[in-house]
Amino acid sequence: MSEVKDTARVVAVTAHDLPLHCPRPDAPLWARHPRVFLDPLKTGEAACPYCGTRYTFTGEAPKGHH
């Protein structure tokens, strides 16, 4: 029986990383896809629809406009 592994990455982000988009600037060229902006503040996490990377928000949420 083969085992299915979750290969999606989980990345912790803070208020410094907002506005959040995937792929991140440090992603290698072969791993890039169209840029998509994500909002991890509503539920504490967001997932990229292209690559499945999950971003979890840690730390204090920004106050006011960011």
PyMOL commands that place a pseudoatom at each C-alpha (Angstrom):
pseudoatom trace, name=CA, resn=MET, resi=1, chain=A, elem=C, hetatm=0, pos=[0.000, 0.000, 0.000]
pseudoatom trace, name=CA, resn=SER, resi=2, chain=A, elem=C, hetatm=0, pos=[1.436, 3.395, -0.941]
pseudoatom trace, name=CA, resn=GLU, resi=3, chain=A, elem=C, hetatm=0, pos=[1.410, 6.222, 1.530]
pseudoatom trace, name=CA, resn=VAL, resi=4, chain=A, elem=C, hetatm=0, pos=[0.293, 9.690, 0.475]
pseudoatom trace, name=CA, resn=LYS, resi=5, chain=A, elem=C, hetatm=0, pos=[2.397, 12.437, 2.024]
pseudoatom trace, name=CA, resn=ASP, resi=6, chain=A, elem=C, hetatm=0, pos=[1.448, 16.081, 2.318]
pseudoatom trace, name=CA, resn=THR, resi=7, chain=A, elem=C, hetatm=0, pos=[4.279, 17.801, 0.490]
pseudoatom trace, name=CA, resn=ALA, resi=8, chain=A, elem=C, hetatm=0, pos=[2.842, 21.319, 0.808]
pseudoatom trace, name=CA, resn=ARG, resi=9, chain=A, elem=C, hetatm=0, pos=[5.040, 23.698, 2.717]
pseudoatom trace, name=CA, resn=VAL, resi=10, chain=A, elem=C, hetatm=0, pos=[3.898, 25.545, 5.813]
pseudoatom trace, name=CA, resn=VAL, resi=11, chain=A, elem=C, hetatm=0, pos=[5.378, 29.020, 6.238]
pseudoatom trace, name=CA, resn=ALA, resi=12, chain=A, elem=C, hetatm=0, pos=[4.960, 31.226, 9.310]
pseudoatom trace, name=CA, resn=VAL, resi=13, chain=A, elem=C, hetatm=0, pos=[4.491, 34.924, 8.482]
pseudoatom trace, name=CA, resn=THR, resi=14, chain=A, elem=C, hetatm=0, pos=[4.283, 38.064, 10.603]
pseudoatom trace, name=CA, resn=ALA, resi=15, chain=A, elem=C, hetatm=0, pos=[2.947, 41.592, 10.106]
pseudoatom trace, name=CA, resn=HIS, resi=16, chain=A, elem=C, hetatm=0, pos=[6.309, 42.446, 8.515]
pseudoatom trace, name=CA, resn=ASP, resi=17, chain=A, elem=C, hetatm=0, pos=[5.483, 40.081, 5.610]
pseudoatom trace, name=CA, resn=LEU, resi=18, chain=A, elem=C, hetatm=0, pos=[2.217, 41.844, 4.729]
pseudoatom trace, name=CA, resn=PRO, resi=19, chain=A, elem=C, hetatm=0, pos=[0.875, 42.306, 2.135]
pseudoatom trace, name=CA, resn=LEU, resi=20, chain=A, elem=C, hetatm=0, pos=[1.452, 38.583, 1.641]
pseudoatom trace, name=CA, resn=HIS, resi=21, chain=A, elem=C, hetatm=0, pos=[1.871, 37.093, -1.790]
pseudoatom trace, name=CA, resn=CYS, resi=22, chain=A, elem=C, hetatm=0, pos=[2.948, 33.759, -3.198]
pseudoatom trace, name=CA, resn=PRO, resi=23, chain=A, elem=C, hetatm=0, pos=[5.463, 32.933, -4.524]
pseudoatom trace, name=CA, resn=ARG, resi=24, chain=A, elem=C, hetatm=0, pos=[7.764, 34.595, -2.019]
pseudoatom trace, name=CA, resn=PRO, resi=25, chain=A, elem=C, hetatm=0, pos=[10.630, 36.754, -3.376]
pseudoatom trace, name=CA, resn=ASP, resi=26, chain=A, elem=C, hetatm=0, pos=[13.199, 34.129, -2.364]
pseudoatom trace, name=CA, resn=ALA, resi=27, chain=A, elem=C, hetatm=0, pos=[11.507, 31.310, -4.330]
pseudoatom trace, name=CA, resn=PRO, resi=28, chain=A, elem=C, hetatm=0, pos=[13.752, 29.681, -6.942]
pseudoatom trace, name=CA, resn=LEU, resi=29, chain=A, elem=C, hetatm=0, pos=[12.910, 30.439, -10.569]
pseudoatom trace, name=CA, resn=TRP, resi=30, chain=A, elem=C, hetatm=0, pos=[11.671, 26.888, -11.249]
pseudoatom trace, name=CA, resn=ALA, resi=31, chain=A, elem=C, hetatm=0, pos=[9.154, 27.132, -8.407]
pseudoatom trace, name=CA, resn=ARG, resi=32, chain=A, elem=C, hetatm=0, pos=[7.508, 30.374, -9.509]
pseudoatom trace, name=CA, resn=HIS, resi=33, chain=A, elem=C, hetatm=0, pos=[3.896, 30.718, -10.629]
pseudoatom trace, name=CA, resn=PRO, resi=34, chain=A, elem=C, hetatm=0, pos=[1.639, 33.759, -11.206]
pseudoatom trace, name=CA, resn=ARG, resi=35, chain=A, elem=C, hetatm=0, pos=[1.640, 36.017, -8.144]
pseudoatom trace, name=CA, resn=VAL, resi=36, chain=A, elem=C, hetatm=0, pos=[-1.405, 35.741, -5.938]
pseudoatom trace, name=CA, resn=PHE, resi=37, chain=A, elem=C, hetatm=0, pos=[-2.087, 37.895, -2.879]
pseudoatom trace, name=CA, resn=LEU, resi=38, chain=A, elem=C, hetatm=0, pos=[-3.305, 36.106, 0.251]
pseudoatom trace, name=CA, resn=ASP, resi=39, chain=A, elem=C, hetatm=0, pos=[-5.027, 37.322, 3.432]
pseudoatom trace, name=CA, resn=PRO, resi=40, chain=A, elem=C, hetatm=0, pos=[-3.928, 35.288, 6.458]
pseudoatom trace, name=CA, resn=LEU, resi=41, chain=A, elem=C, hetatm=0, pos=[-5.467, 37.742, 8.961]
pseudoatom trace, name=CA, resn=LYS, resi=42, chain=A, elem=C, hetatm=0, pos=[-9.102, 36.615, 8.667]
pseudoatom trace, name=CA, resn=THR, resi=43, chain=A, elem=C, hetatm=0, pos=[-8.617, 33.041, 9.878]
pseudoatom trace, name=CA, resn=GLY, resi=44, chain=A, elem=C, hetatm=0, pos=[-4.960, 32.977, 10.878]
pseudoatom trace, name=CA, resn=GLU, resi=45, chain=A, elem=C, hetatm=0, pos=[-3.880, 31.100, 7.775]
pseudoatom trace, name=CA, resn=ALA, resi=46, chain=A, elem=C, hetatm=0, pos=[-4.145, 31.122, 3.995]
pseudoatom trace, name=CA, resn=ALA, resi=47, chain=A, elem=C, hetatm=0, pos=[-3.276, 28.614, 1.283]
pseudoatom trace, name=CA, resn=CYS, resi=48, chain=A, elem=C, hetatm=0, pos=[-1.900, 29.321, -2.173]
pseudoatom trace, name=CA, resn=PRO, resi=49, chain=A, elem=C, hetatm=0, pos=[-4.253, 28.014, -4.877]
pseudoatom trace, name=CA, resn=TYR, resi=50, chain=A, elem=C, hetatm=0, pos=[-1.311, 27.319, -7.218]
pseudoatom trace, name=CA, resn=CYS, resi=51, chain=A, elem=C, hetatm=0, pos=[1.270, 25.460, -5.154]
pseudoatom trace, name=CA, resn=GLY, resi=52, chain=A, elem=C, hetatm=0, pos=[-0.621, 24.615, -1.966]
pseudoatom trace, name=CA, resn=THR, resi=53, chain=A, elem=C, hetatm=0, pos=[1.825, 26.386, 0.358]
pseudoatom trace, name=CA, resn=ARG, resi=54, chain=A, elem=C, hetatm=0, pos=[0.072, 27.184, 3.626]
pseudoatom trace, name=CA, resn=TYR, resi=55, chain=A, elem=C, hetatm=0, pos=[0.891, 30.456, 5.352]
pseudoatom trace, name=CA, resn=THR, resi=56, chain=A, elem=C, hetatm=0, pos=[0.132, 30.789, 9.068]
pseudoatom trace, name=CA, resn=PHE, resi=57, chain=A, elem=C, hetatm=0, pos=[0.084, 34.189, 10.737]
pseudoatom trace, name=CA, resn=THR, resi=58, chain=A, elem=C, hetatm=0, pos=[2.042, 34.501, 13.976]
pseudoatom trace, name=CA, resn=GLY, resi=59, chain=A, elem=C, hetatm=0, pos=[2.546, 37.445, 16.278]
pseudoatom trace, name=CA, resn=GLU, resi=60, chain=A, elem=C, hetatm=0, pos=[0.504, 40.584, 16.741]
pseudoatom trace, name=CA, resn=ALA, resi=61, chain=A, elem=C, hetatm=0, pos=[-1.857, 41.680, 13.979]
pseudoatom trace, name=CA, resn=PRO, resi=62, chain=A, elem=C, hetatm=0, pos=[-1.221, 45.128, 12.513]
pseudoatom trace, name=CA, resn=LYS, resi=63, chain=A, elem=C, hetatm=0, pos=[-3.401, 47.990, 13.731]
pseudoatom trace, name=CA, resn=GLY, resi=64, chain=A, elem=C, hetatm=0, pos=[-5.288, 50.157, 11.249]
pseudoatom trace, name=CA, resn=HIS, resi=65, chain=A, elem=C, hetatm=0, pos=[-4.268, 50.305, 7.618]
pseudoatom trace, name=CA, resn=HIS, resi=66, chain=A, elem=C, hetatm=0, pos=[-1.275, 48.284, 6.617]
for i in range(1, 66): cmd.bond("trace and resi %d" % i, "trace and resi %d" % (i + 1))
show_as sticks, trace
zoom trace
